[in-house]
Amino acid sequence: MTNKNKFIVTTSSGQVADLTNATTLKSNNLYPFGKHNYSVYETPEGIFVRGLNKGEREVMLTHFELLDEQTARNYKHEYTRED
């Protein structure tokens, strides 16, 4: 059974990251969702994860990647919301 109180993701490299208690460093999560949506997280263990949306309108974040600390802290998202 899945614990719905946990936010656990699998990154593109196959690493599992628990974002339940992570700090959100940066984000832009506006509905309707799309490529403009992203979040950058720092876990209590010091792991940095970027969540992206690959174009899905009804799901906020669809893809997760590991980042190094410098990239995470200086992240600039390349997409803006298109209305």
C-alpha positions as CSV (number, residue, x, y, z in Angstrom):
1,M,0.0,0.0,0.0
2,T,1.2,3.5,-0.8
3,N,1.6,6.0,2.0
4,K,-0.2,9.1,0.8
5,N,1.5,11.2,3.4
6,K,4.9,10.7,1.8
7,F,6.4,12.5,-1.3
8,I,8.8,9.9,-2.7
9,V,10.1,10.2,-6.3
10,T,12.4,8.3,-8.6
11,T,14.8,10.5,-10.5
12,S,15.8,10.0,-14.1
13,S,19.0,8.3,-12.9
14,G,16.9,5.8,-11.0
15,Q,17.7,7.2,-7.5
16,V,14.8,7.3,-5.1
17,A,14.5,10.6,-3.2
18,D,12.2,11.3,-0.2
19,L,10.9,14.9,-0.6
20,T,8.4,14.6,2.3
21,N,10.5,17.0,4.5
22,A,12.4,18.7,1.8
23,T,12.7,22.5,1.5
24,T,11.5,24.1,-1.7
25,L,14.2,26.4,-2.9
26,K,12.4,27.6,-6.0
27,S,9.2,26.8,-7.8
28,N,6.6,28.0,-10.4
29,N,3.6,25.7,-10.2
30,L,0.7,27.5,-11.8
31,Y,-2.4,25.8,-13.2
32,P,-3.0,24.8,-16.0
33,F,0.2,22.9,-15.7
34,G,2.8,22.7,-18.4
35,K,6.5,23.1,-19.2
36,H,6.5,26.3,-17.1
37,N,6.0,24.2,-14.0
38,Y,9.1,23.3,-11.9
39,S,10.3,23.0,-8.3
40,V,13.8,22.7,-6.9
41,Y,14.0,20.8,-3.6
42,E,16.7,20.3,-0.9
43,T,16.2,17.2,1.2
44,P,17.3,17.1,4.9
45,E,20.2,14.8,3.7
46,G,21.5,17.5,1.3
47,I,20.2,16.0,-1.9
48,F,19.0,18.4,-4.5
49,V,16.2,17.4,-6.8
50,R,14.5,19.3,-9.7
51,G,10.9,18.4,-10.6
52,L,9.8,19.3,-14.1
53,N,6.6,19.1,-16.1
54,K,7.1,17.6,-19.6
55,G,3.9,19.1,-21.0
56,E,1.2,17.4,-18.9
57,R,-1.8,19.7,-18.2
58,E,-3.3,17.9,-15.3
59,V,-0.2,16.7,-13.4
60,M,2.0,19.4,-11.7
61,L,5.4,17.6,-11.9
62,T,6.1,14.6,-14.1
63,H,9.9,14.2,-14.2
64,F,12.6,14.4,-11.5
65,E,16.3,14.9,-11.8
66,L,19.2,15.2,-9.4
67,L,21.2,18.4,-9.3
68,D,24.4,19.5,-7.7
69,E,24.1,22.2,-5.1
70,Q,25.4,25.1,-7.2
71,T,23.1,24.3,-10.1
72,A,20.1,24.0,-7.7
73,R,20.7,27.2,-5.9
74,N,21.3,29.2,-9.1
75,Y,18.6,27.5,-11.2
76,K,16.9,29.6,-13.8
77,H,14.0,27.8,-15.6
78,E,13.9,28.1,-19.4
79,Y,10.2,28.1,-19.9
80,T,7.6,30.7,-19.0
81,R,3.8,30.3,-18.9
82,E,2.1,30.6,-22.2
83,D,-1.5,31.9,-22.0
